[in-house]
């Protein structure tokens, strides 16, 4: 992939007896980035993970307990919609001229 990725550091929530398996994390990321969009203007184009998405995938699939199973099996993510527009609008609204 064309962009430079930042150096990955496993989550601070990793259990003391868990370990980070780079090969498993790489496999999960590679799988997702080999998928292609199937409809619309992006049809045929591969998925490219943003840094925060890749970090999440690496933590979910790469942090392994000592019994060989993943430490994290369920993930809940909230992503606000249009948060940048909201903040920009708030700054304009409260600006005193």
KOLSEMI-835632 format. One record per atom (N, C-alpha, C): residue number from 1; chain; atom name; z, y, x. Coordinates in steps of 0.2 Angstrom, whole numbers. Layout:
N
<r><i>NUM</i><ch>A</ch><at>CA</at><w>Z</w><v>Y</v><u>X</u></r>
...
***
This chain:
97
<r><i>1</i><ch>A</ch><at>N</at><w>0</w><v>-6</v><u>4</u></r>
<r><i>1</i><ch>A</ch><at>CA</at><w>0</w><v>0</v><u>0</u></r>
<r><i>1</i><ch>A</ch><at>C</at><w>0</w><v>6</v><u>4</u></r>
<r><i>2</i><ch>A</ch><at>N</at><w>-3</w><v>12</v><u>2</u></r>
<r><i>2</i><ch>A</ch><at>CA</at><w>-4</w><v>17</v><u>6</u></r>
<r><i>2</i><ch>A</ch><at>C</at><w>2</w><v>22</v><u>8</u></r>
<r><i>3</i><ch>A</ch><at>N</at><w>7</w><v>22</v><u>4</u></r>
<r><i>3</i><ch>A</ch><at>CA</at><w>12</w><v>27</v><u>5</u></r>
<r><i>3</i><ch>A</ch><at>C</at><w>18</w><v>24</v><u>10</u></r>
<r><i>4</i><ch>A</ch><at>N</at><w>21</w><v>28</v><u>13</u></r>
<r><i>4</i><ch>A</ch><at>CA</at><w>27</w><v>26</v><u>17</u></r>
<r><i>4</i><ch>A</ch><at>C</at><w>33</w><v>25</v><u>13</u></r>
<r><i>5</i><ch>A</ch><at>N</at><w>36</w><v>19</v><u>14</u></r>
<r><i>5</i><ch>A</ch><at>CA</at><w>42</w><v>18</v><u>10</u></r>
<r><i>5</i><ch>A</ch><at>C</at><w>48</w><v>19</v><u>14</u></r>
<r><i>6</i><ch>A</ch><at>N</at><w>53</w><v>22</v><u>11</u></r>
<r><i>6</i><ch>A</ch><at>CA</at><w>60</w><v>23</v><u>15</u></r>
<r><i>6</i><ch>A</ch><at>C</at><w>63</w><v>16</v><u>16</u></r>
<r><i>7</i><ch>A</ch><at>N</at><w>67</w><v>17</v><u>21</u></r>
<r><i>7</i><ch>A</ch><at>CA</at><w>71</w><v>11</v><u>23</u></r>
<r><i>7</i><ch>A</ch><at>C</at><w>76</w><v>8</v><u>18</u></r>
<r><i>8</i><ch>A</ch><at>N</at><w>76</w><v>2</v><u>16</u></r>
<r><i>8</i><ch>A</ch><at>CA</at><w>80</w><v>0</v><u>11</u></r>
<r><i>8</i><ch>A</ch><at>C</at><w>87</w><v>-2</v><u>13</u></r>
<r><i>9</i><ch>A</ch><at>N</at><w>92</w><v>0</v><u>9</u></r>
<r><i>9</i><ch>A</ch><at>CA</at><w>99</w><v>-2</v><u>10</u></r>
<r><i>9</i><ch>A</ch><at>C</at><w>101</w><v>-5</v><u>4</u></r>
<r><i>10</i><ch>A</ch><at>N</at><w>104</w><v>-12</v><u>4</u></r>
<r><i>10</i><ch>A</ch><at>CA</at><w>106</w><v>-15</v><u>-2</u></r>
<r><i>10</i><ch>A</ch><at>C</at><w>112</w><v>-11</v><u>-5</u></r>
<r><i>11</i><ch>A</ch><at>N</at><w>112</w><v>-13</v><u>-11</u></r>
<r><i>11</i><ch>A</ch><at>CA</at><w>117</w><v>-9</v><u>-16</u></r>
<r><i>11</i><ch>A</ch><at>C</at><w>124</w><v>-10</v><u>-13</u></r>
<r><i>12</i><ch>A</ch><at>N</at><w>128</w><v>-5</v><u>-15</u></r>
<r><i>12</i><ch>A</ch><at>CA</at><w>135</w><v>-5</v><u>-13</u></r>
<r><i>12</i><ch>A</ch><at>C</at><w>139</w><v>-9</v><u>-17</u></r>
<r><i>13</i><ch>A</ch><at>N</at><w>136</w><v>-12</v><u>-23</u></r>
<r><i>13</i><ch>A</ch><at>CA</at><w>140</w><v>-16</v><u>-27</u></r>
<r><i>13</i><ch>A</ch><at>C</at><w>139</w><v>-23</v><u>-25</u></r>
<r><i>14</i><ch>A</ch><at>N</at><w>136</w><v>-25</v><u>-20</u></r>
<r><i>14</i><ch>A</ch><at>CA</at><w>135</w><v>-32</v><u>-17</u></r>
<r><i>14</i><ch>A</ch><at>C</at><w>142</w><v>-35</v><u>-16</u></r>
<r><i>15</i><ch>A</ch><at>N</at><w>143</w><v>-41</v><u>-18</u></r>
<r><i>15</i><ch>A</ch><at>CA</at><w>150</w><v>-44</v><u>-17</u></r>
<r><i>15</i><ch>A</ch><at>C</at><w>150</w><v>-46</v><u>-10</u></r>
<r><i>16</i><ch>A</ch><at>N</at><w>157</w><v>-46</v><u>-7</u></r>
<r><i>16</i><ch>A</ch><at>CA</at><w>158</w><v>-48</v><u>0</u></r>
<r><i>16</i><ch>A</ch><at>C</at><w>154</w><v>-54</v><u>2</u></r>
<r><i>17</i><ch>A</ch><at>N</at><w>154</w><v>-59</v><u>-2</u></r>
<r><i>17</i><ch>A</ch><at>CA</at><w>151</w><v>-66</v><u>0</u></r>
<r><i>17</i><ch>A</ch><at>C</at><w>144</w><v>-66</v><u>-2</u></r>
<r><i>18</i><ch>A</ch><at>N</at><w>141</w><v>-61</v><u>-5</u></r>
<r><i>18</i><ch>A</ch><at>CA</at><w>134</w><v>-61</v><u>-6</u></r>
<r><i>18</i><ch>A</ch><at>C</at><w>130</w><v>-59</v><u>0</u></r>
<r><i>19</i><ch>A</ch><at>N</at><w>123</w><v>-60</v><u>0</u></r>
<r><i>19</i><ch>A</ch><at>CA</at><w>119</w><v>-58</v><u>6</u></r>
<r><i>19</i><ch>A</ch><at>C</at><w>113</w><v>-55</v><u>3</u></r>
<r><i>20</i><ch>A</ch><at>N</at><w>109</w><v>-51</v><u>7</u></r>
<r><i>20</i><ch>A</ch><at>CA</at><w>103</w><v>-49</v><u>5</u></r>
<r><i>20</i><ch>A</ch><at>C</at><w>97</w><v>-53</v><u>8</u></r>
<r><i>21</i><ch>A</ch><at>N</at><w>93</w><v>-56</v><u>4</u></r>
<r><i>21</i><ch>A</ch><at>CA</at><w>88</w><v>-60</v><u>6</u></r>
<r><i>21</i><ch>A</ch><at>C</at><w>81</w><v>-56</v><u>6</u></r>
<r><i>22</i><ch>A</ch><at>N</at><w>79</w><v>-53</v><u>11</u></r>
<r><i>22</i><ch>A</ch><at>CA</at><w>73</w><v>-49</v><u>12</u></r>
<r><i>22</i><ch>A</ch><at>C</at><w>67</w><v>-53</v><u>9</u></r>
<r><i>23</i><ch>A</ch><at>N</at><w>66</w><v>-59</v><u>11</u></r>
<r><i>23</i><ch>A</ch><at>CA</at><w>60</w><v>-63</v><u>9</u></r>
<r><i>23</i><ch>A</ch><at>C</at><w>60</w><v>-64</v><u>1</u></r>
<r><i>24</i><ch>A</ch><at>N</at><w>65</w><v>-65</v><u>-2</u></r>
<r><i>24</i><ch>A</ch><at>CA</at><w>65</w><v>-65</v><u>-10</u></r>
<r><i>24</i><ch>A</ch><at>C</at><w>63</w><v>-58</v><u>-13</u></r>
<r><i>25</i><ch>A</ch><at>N</at><w>66</w><v>-53</v><u>-10</u></r>
<r><i>25</i><ch>A</ch><at>CA</at><w>65</w><v>-46</v><u>-12</u></r>
<r><i>25</i><ch>A</ch><at>C</at><w>58</w><v>-45</v><u>-11</u></r>
<r><i>26</i><ch>A</ch><at>N</at><w>55</w><v>-46</v><u>-5</u></r>
<r><i>26</i><ch>A</ch><at>CA</at><w>48</w><v>-45</v><u>-4</u></r>
<r><i>26</i><ch>A</ch><at>C</at><w>43</w><v>-48</v><u>-9</u></r>
<r><i>27</i><ch>A</ch><at>N</at><w>45</w><v>-55</v><u>-10</u></r>
<r><i>27</i><ch>A</ch><at>CA</at><w>41</w><v>-59</v><u>-15</u></r>
<r><i>27</i><ch>A</ch><at>C</at><w>41</w><v>-55</v><u>-22</u></r>
<r><i>28</i><ch>A</ch><at>N</at><w>47</w><v>-53</v><u>-24</u></r>
<r><i>28</i><ch>A</ch><at>CA</at><w>47</w><v>-50</v><u>-31</u></r>
<r><i>28</i><ch>A</ch><at>C</at><w>43</w><v>-43</v><u>-31</u></r>
<r><i>29</i><ch>A</ch><at>N</at><w>43</w><v>-39</v><u>-26</u></r>
<r><i>29</i><ch>A</ch><at>CA</at><w>40</w><v>-33</v><u>-26</u></r>
<r><i>29</i><ch>A</ch><at>C</at><w>32</w><v>-34</v><u>-25</u></r>
<r><i>30</i><ch>A</ch><at>N</at><w>30</w><v>-39</v><u>-21</u></r>
<r><i>30</i><ch>A</ch><at>CA</at><w>23</w><v>-41</v><u>-20</u></r>
<r><i>30</i><ch>A</ch><at>C</at><w>20</w><v>-44</v><u>-26</u></r>
<r><i>31</i><ch>A</ch><at>N</at><w>24</w><v>-48</v><u>-30</u></r>
<r><i>31</i><ch>A</ch><at>CA</at><w>22</w><v>-50</v><u>-36</u></r>
<r><i>31</i><ch>A</ch><at>C</at><w>20</w><v>-45</v><u>-41</u></r>
<r><i>32</i><ch>A</ch><at>N</at><w>25</w><v>-40</v><u>-42</u></r>
<r><i>32</i><ch>A</ch><at>CA</at><w>24</w><v>-34</v><u>-47</u></r>
<r><i>32</i><ch>A</ch><at>C</at><w>18</w><v>-30</v><u>-44</u></r>
<r><i>33</i><ch>A</ch><at>N</at><w>17</w><v>-29</v><u>-38</u></r>
<r><i>33</i><ch>A</ch><at>CA</at><w>12</w><v>-24</v><u>-35</u></r>
<r><i>33</i><ch>A</ch><at>C</at><w>5</w><v>-28</v><u>-35</u></r>
<r><i>34</i><ch>A</ch><at>N</at><w>5</w><v>-34</v><u>-37</u></r>
<r><i>34</i><ch>A</ch><at>CA</at><w>-1</w><v>-38</v><u>-37</u></r>
<r><i>34</i><ch>A</ch><at>C</at><w>-4</w><v>-38</v><u>-44</u></r>
<r><i>35</i><ch>A</ch><at>N</at><w>0</w><v>-36</v><u>-49</u></r>
<r><i>35</i><ch>A</ch><at>CA</at><w>-2</w><v>-36</v><u>-56</u></r>
<r><i>35</i><ch>A</ch><at>C</at><w>-6</w><v>-30</v><u>-57</u></r>
<r><i>36</i><ch>A</ch><at>N</at><w>-11</w><v>-31</v><u>-62</u></r>
<r><i>36</i><ch>A</ch><at>CA</at><w>-15</w><v>-25</v><u>-64</u></r>
<r><i>36</i><ch>A</ch><at>C</at><w>-15</w><v>-23</v><u>-71</u></r>
<r><i>37</i><ch>A</ch><at>N</at><w>-16</w><v>-17</v><u>-72</u></r>
<r><i>37</i><ch>A</ch><at>CA</at><w>-16</w><v>-14</v><u>-79</u></r>
<r><i>37</i><ch>A</ch><at>C</at><w>-22</w><v>-18</v><u>-83</u></r>
<r><i>38</i><ch>A</ch><at>N</at><w>-21</w><v>-19</v><u>-89</u></r>
<r><i>38</i><ch>A</ch><at>CA</at><w>-26</w><v>-22</v><u>-93</u></r>
<r><i>38</i><ch>A</ch><at>C</at><w>-30</w><v>-18</v><u>-98</u></r>
<r><i>39</i><ch>A</ch><at>N</at><w>-27</w><v>-12</v><u>-100</u></r>
<r><i>39</i><ch>A</ch><at>CA</at><w>-30</w><v>-8</v><u>-105</u></r>
<r><i>39</i><ch>A</ch><at>C</at><w>-30</w><v>-1</v><u>-103</u></r>
<r><i>40</i><ch>A</ch><at>N</at><w>-35</w><v>3</v><u>-106</u></r>
<r><i>40</i><ch>A</ch><at>CA</at><w>-35</w><v>10</v><u>-105</u></r>
<r><i>40</i><ch>A</ch><at>C</at><w>-38</w><v>12</v><u>-99</u></r>
<r><i>41</i><ch>A</ch><at>N</at><w>-37</w><v>19</v><u>-97</u></r>
<r><i>41</i><ch>A</ch><at>CA</at><w>-40</w><v>22</v><u>-91</u></r>
<r><i>41</i><ch>A</ch><at>C</at><w>-38</w><v>18</v><u>-85</u></r>
<r><i>42</i><ch>A</ch><at>N</at><w>-32</w><v>15</v><u>-85</u></r>
<r><i>42</i><ch>A</ch><at>CA</at><w>-29</w><v>12</v><u>-79</u></r>
<r><i>42</i><ch>A</ch><at>C</at><w>-31</w><v>5</v><u>-78</u></r>
<r><i>43</i><ch>A</ch><at>N</at><w>-35</w><v>2</v><u>-83</u></r>
<r><i>43</i><ch>A</ch><at>CA</at><w>-37</w><v>-5</v><u>-83</u></r>
<r><i>43</i><ch>A</ch><at>C</at><w>-40</w><v>-7</v><u>-76</u></r>
<r><i>44</i><ch>A</ch><at>N</at><w>-38</w><v>-12</v><u>-73</u></r>
<r><i>44</i><ch>A</ch><at>CA</at><w>-40</w><v>-15</v><u>-67</u></r>
<r><i>44</i><ch>A</ch><at>C</at><w>-36</w><v>-12</v><u>-61</u></r>
<r><i>45</i><ch>A</ch><at>N</at><w>-33</w><v>-7</v><u>-62</u></r>
<r><i>45</i><ch>A</ch><at>CA</at><w>-29</w><v>-4</v><u>-57</u></r>
<r><i>45</i><ch>A</ch><at>C</at><w>-22</w><v>-7</v><u>-55</u></r>
<r><i>46</i><ch>A</ch><at>N</at><w>-20</w><v>-8</v><u>-49</u></r>
<r><i>46</i><ch>A</ch><at>CA</at><w>-14</w><v>-12</v><u>-48</u></r>
<r><i>46</i><ch>A</ch><at>C</at><w>-8</w><v>-7</v><u>-50</u></r>
<r><i>47</i><ch>A</ch><at>N</at><w>-2</w><v>-10</v><u>-51</u></r>
<r><i>47</i><ch>A</ch><at>CA</at><w>4</w><v>-7</v><u>-52</u></r>
<r><i>47</i><ch>A</ch><at>C</at><w>7</w><v>-5</v><u>-45</u></r>
<r><i>48</i><ch>A</ch><at>N</at><w>9</w><v>1</v><u>-44</u></r>
<r><i>48</i><ch>A</ch><at>CA</at><w>13</w><v>4</v><u>-38</u></r>
<r><i>48</i><ch>A</ch><at>C</at><w>20</w><v>6</v><u>-40</u></r>
<r><i>49</i><ch>A</ch><at>N</at><w>25</w><v>3</v><u>-37</u></r>
<r><i>49</i><ch>A</ch><at>CA</at><w>31</w><v>5</v><u>-39</u></r>
<r><i>49</i><ch>A</ch><at>C</at><w>33</w><v>11</v><u>-35</u></r>
<r><i>50</i><ch>A</ch><at>N</at><w>37</w><v>15</v><u>-39</u></r>
<r><i>50</i><ch>A</ch><at>CA</at><w>40</w><v>21</v><u>-36</u></r>
<r><i>50</i><ch>A</ch><at>C</at><w>46</w><v>19</v><u>-32</u></r>
<r><i>51</i><ch>A</ch><at>N</at><w>48</w><v>23</v><u>-27</u></r>
<r><i>51</i><ch>A</ch><at>CA</at><w>54</w><v>21</v><u>-23</u></r>
<r><i>51</i><ch>A</ch><at>C</at><w>60</w><v>18</v><u>-27</u></r>
<r><i>52</i><ch>A</ch><at>N</at><w>62</w><v>22</v><u>-32</u></r>
<r><i>52</i><ch>A</ch><at>CA</at><w>68</w><v>20</v><u>-36</u></r>
<r><i>52</i><ch>A</ch><at>C</at><w>67</w><v>13</v><u>-39</u></r>
<r><i>53</i><ch>A</ch><at>N</at><w>61</w><v>12</v><u>-42</u></r>
<r><i>53</i><ch>A</ch><at>CA</at><w>59</w><v>6</v><u>-45</u></r>
<r><i>53</i><ch>A</ch><at>C</at><w>59</w><v>0</v><u>-40</u></r>
<r><i>54</i><ch>A</ch><at>N</at><w>56</w><v>1</v><u>-34</u></r>
<r><i>54</i><ch>A</ch><at>CA</at><w>57</w><v>-4</v><u>-29</u></r>
<r><i>54</i><ch>A</ch><at>C</at><w>64</w><v>-6</v><u>-27</u></r>
<r><i>55</i><ch>A</ch><at>N</at><w>68</w><v>0</v><u>-26</u></r>
<r><i>55</i><ch>A</ch><at>CA</at><w>75</w><v>-1</v><u>-24</u></r>
<r><i>55</i><ch>A</ch><at>C</at><w>78</w><v>-6</v><u>-29</u></r>
<r><i>56</i><ch>A</ch><at>N</at><w>77</w><v>-4</v><u>-36</u></r>
<r><i>56</i><ch>A</ch><at>CA</at><w>80</w><v>-8</v><u>-41</u></r>
<r><i>56</i><ch>A</ch><at>C</at><w>78</w><v>-16</v><u>-41</u></r>
<r><i>57</i><ch>A</ch><at>N</at><w>71</w><v>-17</v><u>-40</u></r>
<r><i>57</i><ch>A</ch><at>CA</at><w>69</w><v>-24</v><u>-40</u></r>
<r><i>57</i><ch>A</ch><at>C</at><w>72</w><v>-27</v><u>-34</u></r>
<r><i>58</i><ch>A</ch><at>N</at><w>72</w><v>-24</v><u>-28</u></r>
<r><i>58</i><ch>A</ch><at>CA</at><w>75</w><v>-27</v><u>-22</u></r>
<r><i>58</i><ch>A</ch><at>C</at><w>82</w><v>-29</v><u>-23</u></r>
<r><i>59</i><ch>A</ch><at>N</at><w>86</w><v>-25</v><u>-26</u></r>
<r><i>59</i><ch>A</ch><at>CA</at><w>93</w><v>-26</v><u>-27</u></r>
<r><i>59</i><ch>A</ch><at>C</at><w>94</w><v>-32</v><u>-32</u></r>
<r><i>60</i><ch>A</ch><at>N</at><w>90</w><v>-32</v><u>-38</u></r>
<r><i>60</i><ch>A</ch><at>CA</at><w>90</w><v>-38</v><u>-43</u></r>
<r><i>60</i><ch>A</ch><at>C</at><w>88</w><v>-44</v><u>-40</u></r>
<r><i>61</i><ch>A</ch><at>N</at><w>83</w><v>-45</v><u>-36</u></r>
<r><i>61</i><ch>A</ch><at>CA</at><w>80</w><v>-51</v><u>-34</u></r>
<r><i>61</i><ch>A</ch><at>C</at><w>82</w><v>-53</v><u>-27</u></r>
<r><i>62</i><ch>A</ch><at>N</at><w>84</w><v>-48</v><u>-23</u></r>
<r><i>62</i><ch>A</ch><at>CA</at><w>86</w><v>-49</v><u>-16</u></r>
<r><i>62</i><ch>A</ch><at>C</at><w>93</w><v>-51</v><u>-14</u></r>
<r><i>63</i><ch>A</ch><at>N</at><w>98</w><v>-49</v><u>-19</u></r>
<r><i>63</i><ch>A</ch><at>CA</at><w>105</w><v>-49</v><u>-18</u></r>
<r><i>63</i><ch>A</ch><at>C</at><w>107</w><v>-56</v><u>-20</u></r>
<r><i>64</i><ch>A</ch><at>N</at><w>109</w><v>-61</v><u>-16</u></r>
<r><i>64</i><ch>A</ch><at>CA</at><w>110</w><v>-68</v><u>-18</u></r>
<r><i>64</i><ch>A</ch><at>C</at><w>117</w><v>-70</v><u>-16</u></r>
<r><i>65</i><ch>A</ch><at>N</at><w>120</w><v>-73</v><u>-21</u></r>
<r><i>65</i><ch>A</ch><at>CA</at><w>127</w><v>-76</v><u>-20</u></r>
<r><i>65</i><ch>A</ch><at>C</at><w>127</w><v>-82</v><u>-15</u></r>
<r><i>66</i><ch>A</ch><at>N</at><w>133</w><v>-84</v><u>-13</u></r>
<r><i>66</i><ch>A</ch><at>CA</at><w>133</w><v>-89</v><u>-8</u></r>
<r><i>66</i><ch>A</ch><at>C</at><w>131</w><v>-96</v><u>-11</u></r>
<r><i>67</i><ch>A</ch><at>N</at><w>131</w><v>-97</v><u>-18</u></r>
<r><i>67</i><ch>A</ch><at>CA</at><w>128</w><v>-103</v><u>-21</u></r>
<r><i>67</i><ch>A</ch><at>C</at><w>121</w><v>-103</v><u>-22</u></r>
<r><i>68</i><ch>A</ch><at>N</at><w>117</w><v>-97</v><u>-19</u></r>
<r><i>68</i><ch>A</ch><at>CA</at><w>110</w><v>-97</v><u>-19</u></r>
<r><i>68</i><ch>A</ch><at>C</at><w>107</w><v>-94</v><u>-26</u></r>
<r><i>69</i><ch>A</ch><at>N</at><w>111</w><v>-92</v><u>-30</u></r>
<r><i>69</i><ch>A</ch><at>CA</at><w>109</w><v>-89</v><u>-36</u></r>
<r><i>69</i><ch>A</ch><at>C</at><w>109</w><v>-81</v><u>-35</u></r>
<r><i>70</i><ch>A</ch><at>N</at><w>105</w><v>-77</v><u>-39</u></r>
<r><i>70</i><ch>A</ch><at>CA</at><w>105</w><v>-70</v><u>-39</u></r>
<r><i>70</i><ch>A</ch><at>C</at><w>112</w><v>-67</v><u>-41</u></r>
<r><i>71</i><ch>A</ch><at>N</at><w>114</w><v>-62</v><u>-38</u></r>
<r><i>71</i><ch>A</ch><at>CA</at><w>121</w><v>-59</v><u>-40</u></r>
<r><i>71</i><ch>A</ch><at>C</at><w>120</w><v>-55</v><u>-47</u></r>
<r><i>72</i><ch>A</ch><at>N</at><w>114</w><v>-52</v><u>-48</u></r>
<r><i>72</i><ch>A</ch><at>CA</at><w>113</w><v>-48</v><u>-54</u></r>
<r><i>72</i><ch>A</ch><at>C</at><w>107</w><v>-52</v><u>-58</u></r>
<r><i>73</i><ch>A</ch><at>N</at><w>109</w><v>-53</v><u>-64</u></r>
<r><i>73</i><ch>A</ch><at>CA</at><w>105</w><v>-57</v><u>-69</u></r>
<r><i>73</i><ch>A</ch><at>C</at><w>102</w><v>-52</v><u>-74</u></r>
<r><i>74</i><ch>A</ch><at>N</at><w>106</w><v>-47</v><u>-76</u></r>
<r><i>74</i><ch>A</ch><at>CA</at><w>105</w><v>-42</v><u>-81</u></r>
<r><i>74</i><ch>A</ch><at>C</at><w>105</w><v>-35</v><u>-79</u></r>
<r><i>75</i><ch>A</ch><at>N</at><w>100</w><v>-31</v><u>-81</u></r>
<r><i>75</i><ch>A</ch><at>CA</at><w>100</w><v>-24</v><u>-78</u></r>
<r><i>75</i><ch>A</ch><at>C</at><w>99</w><v>-20</v><u>-84</u></r>
<r><i>76</i><ch>A</ch><at>N</at><w>103</w><v>-14</v><u>-85</u></r>
<r><i>76</i><ch>A</ch><at>CA</at><w>102</w><v>-10</v><u>-90</u></r>
<r><i>76</i><ch>A</ch><at>C</at><w>100</w><v>-3</v><u>-87</u></r>
<r><i>77</i><ch>A</ch><at>N</at><w>94</w><v>0</v><u>-89</u></r>
<r><i>77</i><ch>A</ch><at>CA</at><w>91</w><v>6</v><u>-86</u></r>
<r><i>77</i><ch>A</ch><at>C</at><w>90</w><v>11</v><u>-91</u></r>
<r><i>78</i><ch>A</ch><at>N</at><w>92</w><v>17</v><u>-90</u></r>
<r><i>78</i><ch>A</ch><at>CA</at><w>91</w><v>23</v><u>-94</u></r>
<r><i>78</i><ch>A</ch><at>C</at><w>87</w><v>28</v><u>-90</u></r>
<r><i>79</i><ch>A</ch><at>N</at><w>81</w><v>30</v><u>-93</u></r>
<r><i>79</i><ch>A</ch><at>CA</at><w>77</w><v>35</v><u>-90</u></r>
<r><i>79</i><ch>A</ch><at>C</at><w>75</w><v>40</v><u>-95</u></r>
<r><i>80</i><ch>A</ch><at>N</at><w>78</w><v>46</v><u>-93</u></r>
<r><i>80</i><ch>A</ch><at>CA</at><w>77</w><v>52</v><u>-98</u></r>
<r><i>80</i><ch>A</ch><at>C</at><w>69</w><v>54</v><u>-99</u></r>
<r><i>81</i><ch>A</ch><at>N</at><w>67</w><v>56</v><u>-104</u></r>
<r><i>81</i><ch>A</ch><at>CA</at><w>60</w><v>58</v><u>-105</u></r>
<r><i>81</i><ch>A</ch><at>C</at><w>60</w><v>65</v><u>-104</u></r>
<r><i>82</i><ch>A</ch><at>N</at><w>55</w><v>68</v><u>-100</u></r>
<r><i>82</i><ch>A</ch><at>CA</at><w>54</w><v>75</v><u>-100</u></r>
<r><i>82</i><ch>A</ch><at>C</at><w>60</w><v>79</v><u>-97</u></r>
<r><i>83</i><ch>A</ch><at>N</at><w>64</w><v>76</v><u>-93</u></r>
<r><i>83</i><ch>A</ch><at>CA</at><w>70</w><v>80</v><u>-91</u></r>
<r><i>83</i><ch>A</ch><at>C</at><w>68</w><v>86</v><u>-87</u></r>
<r><i>84</i><ch>A</ch><at>N</at><w>63</w><v>85</v><u>-83</u></r>
<r><i>84</i><ch>A</ch><at>CA</at><w>61</w><v>91</v><u>-79</u></r>
<r><i>84</i><ch>A</ch><at>C</at><w>59</w><v>97</v><u>-83</u></r>
<r><i>85</i><ch>A</ch><at>N</at><w>55</w><v>96</v><u>-89</u></r>
<r><i>85</i><ch>A</ch><at>CA</at><w>53</w><v>101</v><u>-93</u></r>
<r><i>85</i><ch>A</ch><at>C</at><w>59</w><v>104</v><u>-97</u></r>
<r><i>86</i><ch>A</ch><at>N</at><w>64</w><v>100</v><u>-99</u></r>
<r><i>86</i><ch>A</ch><at>CA</at><w>70</w><v>102</v><u>-102</u></r>
<r><i>86</i><ch>A</ch><at>C</at><w>74</w><v>107</v><u>-97</u></r>
<r><i>87</i><ch>A</ch><at>N</at><w>75</w><v>105</v><u>-91</u></r>
<r><i>87</i><ch>A</ch><at>CA</at><w>79</w><v>109</v><u>-86</u></r>
<r><i>87</i><ch>A</ch><at>C</at><w>75</w><v>116</v><u>-85</u></r>
<r><i>88</i><ch>A</ch><at>N</at><w>68</w><v>116</v><u>-84</u></r>
<r><i>88</i><ch>A</ch><at>CA</at><w>64</w><v>122</v><u>-83</u></r>
<r><i>88</i><ch>A</ch><at>C</at><w>65</w><v>126</v><u>-89</u></r>
<r><i>89</i><ch>A</ch><at>N</at><w>65</w><v>123</v><u>-95</u></r>
<r><i>89</i><ch>A</ch><at>CA</at><w>66</w><v>127</v><u>-101</u></r>
<r><i>89</i><ch>A</ch><at>C</at><w>73</w><v>131</v><u>-102</u></r>
<r><i>90</i><ch>A</ch><at>N</at><w>77</w><v>127</v><u>-100</u></r>
<r><i>90</i><ch>A</ch><at>CA</at><w>84</w><v>130</v><u>-100</u></r>
<r><i>90</i><ch>A</ch><at>C</at><w>85</w><v>136</v><u>-95</u></r>
<r><i>91</i><ch>A</ch><at>N</at><w>82</w><v>135</v><u>-89</u></r>
<r><i>91</i><ch>A</ch><at>CA</at><w>83</w><v>140</v><u>-84</u></r>
<r><i>91</i><ch>A</ch><at>C</at><w>79</w><v>147</v><u>-87</u></r>
<r><i>92</i><ch>A</ch><at>N</at><w>74</w><v>146</v><u>-90</u></r>
<r><i>92</i><ch>A</ch><at>CA</at><w>70</w><v>152</v><u>-93</u></r>
<r><i>92</i><ch>A</ch><at>C</at><w>74</w><v>155</v><u>-99</u></r>
<r><i>93</i><ch>A</ch><at>N</at><w>77</w><v>151</v><u>-103</u></r>
<r><i>93</i><ch>A</ch><at>CA</at><w>81</w><v>153</v><u>-109</u></r>
<r><i>93</i><ch>A</ch><at>C</at><w>87</w><v>157</v><u>-107</u></r>
<r><i>94</i><ch>A</ch><at>N</at><w>90</w><v>155</v><u>-101</u></r>
<r><i>94</i><ch>A</ch><at>CA</at><w>97</w><v>158</v><u>-100</u></r>
<r><i>94</i><ch>A</ch><at>C</at><w>96</w><v>164</v><u>-94</u></r>
<r><i>95</i><ch>A</ch><at>N</at><w>90</w><v>165</v><u>-93</u></r>
<r><i>95</i><ch>A</ch><at>CA</at><w>88</w><v>170</v><u>-87</u></r>
<r><i>95</i><ch>A</ch><at>C</at><w>89</w><v>177</v><u>-90</u></r>
<r><i>96</i><ch>A</ch><at>N</at><w>93</w><v>181</v><u>-87</u></r>
<r><i>96</i><ch>A</ch><at>CA</at><w>94</w><v>188</v><u>-90</u></r>
<r><i>96</i><ch>A</ch><at>C</at><w>90</w><v>193</v><u>-85</u></r>
<r><i>97</i><ch>A</ch><at>N</at><w>85</w><v>196</v><u>-89</u></r>
<r><i>97</i><ch>A</ch><at>CA</at><w>81</w><v>201</v><u>-85</u></r>
<r><i>97</i><ch>A</ch><at>C</at><w>83</w><v>208</v><u>-87</u></r>
***
